Amino acid sequence: MSAALSAVAATEAAHDEVVGTDRQEPPQPRRVVLLRVVLAVVAVVLLMFPMCWMLRTSLASTDELSRLPVSLWPTEWLWRNYVEPWSQFPFARWLTNSVVIAVLSVVLTLAINLCAGYAFAKLRFPLRNLLFLMIVSTLMVPVQVIMIPQFQIVIDLNLLNSTWGVVLPRLAEAFGLFMARQFFLGVPDELLEAARVDGAGHLRTFWAIVLPLSKPLIAALVIFTFMWRWNEFVWPLIVLTDPGSYTLPVGLQFLISQFSSNFGPLLAMSFLSILPMLAVFAVFQKYFVQGVARTGLK
């Protein structure tokens, strides 16, 4: 096993060396650098403006928003817009429900996709390619088509209005399996052969050799899965019937009827709901781009 681990270390060192070599590019003309900076600033402004406007509107009163033109800076900072929904509605409970569902979905989906992707990429078994093609073909099926059978299964399992009723039907995702399989195809077979020579089985090889090389893939899957589960609205709306078990998207829809004429508290809660996604992306963004880029390599 030591030989395989040494090979993993050598592979990572070689990758770092290649990345470092690629970064040593010849100096570009000053005009090109200035153009890139300007384009980057414009892109950041365009992408961040909706979020800044949401923050600005969440601190404004209804009277201020009804006066035209609306200024880019609030005349009065109404921090009570962030306090009133917390005191009047179970927003903290909705936030907790969303965190539990998203974390459970990320952990379980990650385990399933990584194991299945490794099996389809590196193991040999009958009808492997046909099974993979059938799984990937489910991406063409609209999710609304399978909601009724899934809902019936949830009822039969007595999981209606429960966390597991939301989590379980969405665990095995064809997109995550496809990403994992394509990524593992790029792992050199020599590393796995070295582990087998050292007496390691498939489980130990996967845990000690493959996973340490899969940080970019794991980061990409964590971000995608967390984003999908955090923003999911239709399925939790169908399964969760008790207002106390709502997730944030369902709870925000409930708040629309309560603050239909007062956008401040509604946008305040909407702004708070996107902060966890930003935090997850900030943690895993270091490997995110690399994971997406390497998915199609073999």
N, C-alpha and C positions, 0 to 999 in steps of 0.2 A: 504493500500500500504506500510505502514511503516513496517508491519510484513514481507512482501515479501522482502523489502530491507534489513531488518535485517537478513533474511535467506540468502540472497546473500552475505552479509558481513561475516556471519558465514561460508558459504561454501568456500569463498576465504581464510579465516583464517585457516580453516581446511586443505585446500589444501597446503597452505604455511607451515603449521606445518608438514604435511606428507612429503613434499619435504625436509624440514629441517631435519626431522628424517632420511630420506633415505640417506642424505648426510653424516651422521655420521657413516661412514664405518670403520671397523677395519683397522689399519695400514697395508699396504702391504709390502712384502719384498723389500729390496732396489734393488735387481736384477730385479724384475718385474717393478718397477718404472723407472729404467734406460732404460729397454727395451721399455717401452711405450714412453719415451721421444725420444729415437732414432728413433722409427717408426714414431712418429709425425713429427720430423724434416725432415726425408726422404720424407714423404708425402707432406709436405709444399714445399720442394725444387722441387719435381716433378711437383706439381700443379702450382707453381708460375714461373717455368722456362719459359714456353711459353710467359707469360706476360712480364717478364723481357727481353726476347729476342726481343719481339715486340718493347719495349721501346728502347732497344739498337740499333735495326735496323732503327728505325724512326729517329735517330740522326746521321746516317752514310751517307756517300756519295756513289754514284754508283761505283766509282773506288775502294773504300775501300772494298765494298762487293764483288767485282769481284776478289779480291786477296785471294788466299787460302794459308794457313788456315785463316779463319776469327776469329779475336780475340773476346773475351767476353767483351772487353771494347773498346769503340770507340776511335780512335786516334784523331778525330776532332769532336767537338760537333756542329752539323749543326742545330741550332734552327730555321733557316729559313724554314726548312721542315714543321714546324708548322704554318708558316706565309703565305707561298706562296698559299696553297689551299684556305685559308680564303680570300685572296685578288683577286684571279683569278676566284673563283667559289662561288656560294651562299651557302657556307657551314653553315653559321649562320642561314639562312632561313630553310635549311634542318633540322638543329638541333631543331629549333623552331617547325617545323611541327611534328617531332617525339615526342617532349615533349607534344604538345597539344593532339596528337592522343593517346599517352600512358596514359596520365592523364585522359582524357575523358573515355577511355576504362576501366581503373582501377575503377574509381568512379561508372560508370554505371553498369559494370559487377559485382562489389561488391554488389551494392544495389539489383540487380536482383537475384544473387545467394543466398544472405543471406535471402531475403524474401521468395524465392521459397524453399530453404532448410528448413527453419522453418515451412513452410506450409506442406511440405511432411513429416516432422519428428513429428510434434506435433498436427496438425489439422487432423480431421477425415472427409473425404468426399468420395463419390463414386468413385470407380476405382482408388484409390490413388496409390496402389502398381503397378497396370498395367501401369498407366501413367508414373510412375517413371522408371519402367523397359523399357518402350519404349524410354524414354529420354536417359537413360544410354546406350541403345543399339546403339544409334547414334555414340558412340565412336568407333565402329567397321567400320564406313563408312569413307573411305578416303576423306580428305577435297577436293582433286582434283575433286571428282565426283560431288560435289555440286557447284563448282565454276561457271559453265556456267549458271545455273539457278539464282544464286546470282548476277552474272554480269548483267543478263537481268533485274532483279528486280531493280538494281542500275540505269540502263538506264531508266527504266519506271518511276522511282521516280525523274529523272533528278538530280541525285547525282554524276554523273560521274565527275572525276577530282575535288573532294571535300573531305574535312575532314570527313564529315558524311558518305560518300560513303565507306570509309575505316573502320569506327568505327561501324556502325550499324549492318552489317551482322555478326559481331563477338561478339556481346554482350552476348547472351545466350549460355553459355558453359556448356556442360553436366558434364565435369570434376569438375568444380567449384561447380555445384549443388550437385554432389555426395559427395564432401568433406564437404559441408555445412550440408547436411542432416545427414551424419554419425556423424558429430560433435554434432549437436543438439540432436541426440538420446541419447547422454551422459549427457545432462542437466537434472537434477532430476525433475520429474513431480510434486514433492511436492512444488517446488518453484513457478511453474505456478498456482497450485491450491491455494497457499497462496495469490497470486496476485489477482486471481479471487474472493476469499473471501473478499478481501479488496475493491472490486468493479472495478478493472482494466480490461479494454478490451484487445483484442489481440494486438492492436497496442501499447498501453502503456506497456503491459507486454513485448513485443518484444523489445521496446526501453529502458525500465528501468531495466529489469531483465536479458534478454537473451544477449543483446549486450555487457554489461559490462563483461560477462563471456566469450566472444568470441574473446578476443584479440589474442590468438594464431591462431585461424582460420582466422581472418582478416589479420594478418601478412603474413600467408602462401598464401592466395589468392592474396594479393597485390604483393608479390614477383613473384609468378607464372605469373599472368596476365601482370604485367609490363614487365617481361622478354620476354614473348611471343609476345606482341605487339611491343616492342622496336626492336626485332630482325626480325619481320615479313618482308618478302621480296616479295613473289610471289603475294599476293593479292594487296598490294600498287602498285606494278609494273603494274598490270592489270588495276587498277582503275585510277591511277594518270598518266595523259598524259602530263602535263606541267612540264618542268624541275624545275620551281620555286616552285611547290607543292610537290616535291619528299620528301621522308623520308630519314633518314641517310643510311639505308641499300641500298636503290635504288640509292642514290647519290654516295655511295662508289663504287657501280658497274659502275656508269658512270665515276668515277675517274680512274678506271682501264684502260680504253681506253686512258686516257690522260697521265697517269704516268706508262705505261706498262713496261718501261725500267728503271724507277726510283722508287725504292721501299720505299725510305725515306718518301716523303710526303704522299704516300698512307697508309703506316703503322702508320704514325703520326696521320692521321685522324681516322684510325681504333682504335688506342689506346684511343683517345679522346672519341670515340663513346661508349666505354665500361665503362667509368667512371660513368655515371649516374646509370647504373645497380649496380655497386659496392656500390654507395652511398645508393641506396634503400635497398640493402641487409644489409648494415651496420646499417641502422636505424631500420629495422624490424627483424634482425636475433635473437634478444633476445627471441622472441616468435615463431620463425619459426619452430624450431625442435619440440617444444612442440605441435604446431598445427598439424604438420604432424603425430606425434606419436599418438595423441588423435583421429585422424580421424576414425580409425578403431574400436574404443571402443564403447561399447553400455552399 
